[in-house]
Amino acid sequence: MTHPNTILLASDLTARSDRPTDRAFLAAEQLSASVLLVHVVEGEGGDAKIEEHAREALESVIGQVAGRVEIQIRRGRVQHEILEVAAAREPILIVTGAARFNSILDYVLGTAVDHLVRHSPVPVLVVKQRAQVPYRKLLVATDFSECSRHALETAAGLFPDAAITVWHNCHSAYEAFLDKDSTQAEIQQQADRDMKRFLESAHLSDGARERVSHIVDLGDLQGRLGSMLKEGRFDLLVLGTHGRSGFAHATIGSRASEMLNAAACDVLMVRGSK
């Protein structure tokens, strides 16, 4: 059964879960949505008091917003249970936290969050920062694929009041050429043409188009991404998964996963449309 006005919040009840929790309720208010709060108790069977304690903990978390929240306690493997709920309820969004937050290691690879990103039928919002205000400035990374176009369209619909910058980073292969300046200019011109076609092909309302600007960049992907995201210039990075070229990979996309891990801001991961 479809619940188009529901946000699925996956909570593990750890100290770091306050960030995705606050963001989920803020997004629900912005989108006039309800929140489906899901906690998974690992394993099957066991002491029923574990579930009782989990429910009590979740009820204390939701506080005064109980009228807009449904709680589900499930048993099993976290990623499988969350995906099962998502398939059955079809929420507009899954909100979760970043694994190993503040670690020098990567955030999600090999975790339940990684599994959600790779298999979720709906967008997954990975929350890393504290939620203070609605998202105002979105950076949508594109490789001009259908996948990244779908990510742009999804972000524009989910966050109708945010300014959107569509960003493409060109591969810096021109550095290997003798005529570097000429080659760089040619790459830039082709990317500008591709960006124009990409934006024209996106299914956006007139209002959404007015909120969209674009940047075509040259240089190292990680270095340029860091520059784009520094000093709070953007508060949400939007990535499509299973794109072409730099994003193409057997799992969630080698570059997309790098960008997800490297970004200090929240990241919205959108799977390509079928």
JOVENJO-V847910 format. One record per backbone hydrogen bond with DSSP energy under -1.0 kcal/mol. CO is the residue of the C=O (numbers start at 0). NH is the residue of the N-H. E is the energy in kcal/mol with one decimal. If there is no record, write none. Layout:
co = {CO & CO}
nh = {NH & NH}
e = {E & E}
//
This chain:
co = {2 & 4 & 5 & 6 & 7 & 8 & 13 & 14 & 15 & 16 & 17 & 18 & 19 & 20 & 21 & 22 & 23 & 24 & 25 & 26 & 27 & 33 & 34 & 35 & 36 & 37 & 38 & 40 & 46 & 47 & 48 & 49 & 50 & 51 & 52 & 53 & 54 & 55 & 56 & 57 & 58 & 61 & 64 & 65 & 67 & 69 & 71 & 73 & 76 & 77 & 78 & 79 & 80 & 81 & 82 & 83 & 84 & 85 & 88 & 92 & 93 & 94 & 95 & 99 & 107 & 110 & 111 & 112 & 113 & 114 & 115 & 122 & 123 & 124 & 125 & 126 & 135 & 136 & 136 & 137 & 138 & 139 & 144 & 145 & 146 & 147 & 148 & 149 & 150 & 151 & 152 & 153 & 154 & 158 & 162 & 163 & 164 & 165 & 166 & 167 & 171 & 172 & 173 & 177 & 178 & 179 & 180 & 181 & 182 & 183 & 184 & 185 & 186 & 187 & 188 & 189 & 190 & 191 & 192 & 193 & 194 & 195 & 196 & 201 & 204 & 205 & 207 & 208 & 210 & 212 & 214 & 216 & 219 & 220 & 221 & 222 & 223 & 224 & 229 & 235 & 236 & 237 & 238 & 243 & 244 & 252 & 253 & 254 & 255 & 256 & 257 & 258 & 265 & 266 & 267 & 268 & 269}
nh = {5 & 33 & 91 & 35 & 94 & 37 & 16 & 17 & 18 & 20 & 21 & 22 & 23 & 24 & 25 & 26 & 27 & 28 & 29 & 30 & 32 & 6 & 69 & 8 & 71 & 10 & 73 & 75 & 49 & 51 & 52 & 53 & 54 & 55 & 56 & 57 & 58 & 59 & 60 & 61 & 62 & 64 & 67 & 68 & 34 & 36 & 38 & 40 & 80 & 81 & 82 & 83 & 84 & 85 & 86 & 87 & 88 & 89 & 2 & 7 & 124 & 9 & 126 & 102 & 110 & 114 & 115 & 116 & 117 & 118 & 119 & 93 & 268 & 95 & 266 & 97 & 162 & 234 & 235 & 164 & 237 & 166 & 148 & 149 & 150 & 151 & 152 & 153 & 154 & 155 & 156 & 157 & 158 & 161 & 137 & 212 & 139 & 214 & 141 & 216 & 174 & 175 & 176 & 179 & 182 & 183 & 184 & 185 & 186 & 187 & 188 & 189 & 190 & 191 & 192 & 193 & 194 & 195 & 196 & 197 & 198 & 199 & 200 & 203 & 208 & 209 & 210 & 211 & 163 & 165 & 167 & 169 & 223 & 224 & 225 & 226 & 227 & 228 & 232 & 138 & 267 & 140 & 269 & 246 & 247 & 256 & 257 & 258 & 259 & 260 & 261 & 262 & 236 & 125 & 238 & 123 & 240}
e = {-1.4 & -2.9 & -2.5 & -3.0 & -3.1 & -2.9 & -1.6 & -1.0 & -1.1 & -1.8 & -2.5 & -2.2 & -2.6 & -2.0 & -2.0 & -2.8 & -2.3 & -1.9 & -2.0 & -2.4 & -2.9 & -2.5 & -2.5 & -2.6 & -2.7 & -2.4 & -2.4 & -2.0 & -1.3 & -1.8 & -2.8 & -2.1 & -2.5 & -2.1 & -2.3 & -2.4 & -2.6 & -1.8 & -1.3 & -2.0 & -1.1 & -2.3 & -2.2 & -1.5 & -2.7 & -3.2 & -2.2 & -3.8 & -2.5 & -2.5 & -2.1 & -1.9 & -2.2 & -2.5 & -2.4 & -1.8 & -2.8 & -2.4 & -1.5 & -2.8 & -3.4 & -2.5 & -2.8 & -1.9 & -2.3 & -1.8 & -2.3 & -2.6 & -2.1 & -1.6 & -2.8 & -2.4 & -3.0 & -2.6 & -2.3 & -1.1 & -2.8 & -2.1 & -1.2 & -2.8 & -3.0 & -3.0 & -1.8 & -2.3 & -1.7 & -2.1 & -2.4 & -2.4 & -2.6 & -2.4 & -1.6 & -2.4 & -2.3 & -1.5 & -3.1 & -2.6 & -2.8 & -2.6 & -2.7 & -3.5 & -1.6 & -2.2 & -1.7 & -1.6 & -2.3 & -2.9 & -2.2 & -2.0 & -2.5 & -2.5 & -2.4 & -2.3 & -2.4 & -2.3 & -2.0 & -2.5 & -2.6 & -2.1 & -2.2 & -2.6 & -2.6 & -2.1 & -1.9 & -1.4 & -2.4 & -1.5 & -1.2 & -1.2 & -2.7 & -2.9 & -2.4 & -3.3 & -2.9 & -2.7 & -2.4 & -1.7 & -2.3 & -2.0 & -1.4 & -2.7 & -2.9 & -2.1 & -2.8 & -2.4 & -1.2 & -2.8 & -1.4 & -2.6 & -2.4 & -2.3 & -2.5 & -2.0 & -2.4 & -3.2 & -2.8 & -2.5 & -2.2}
//
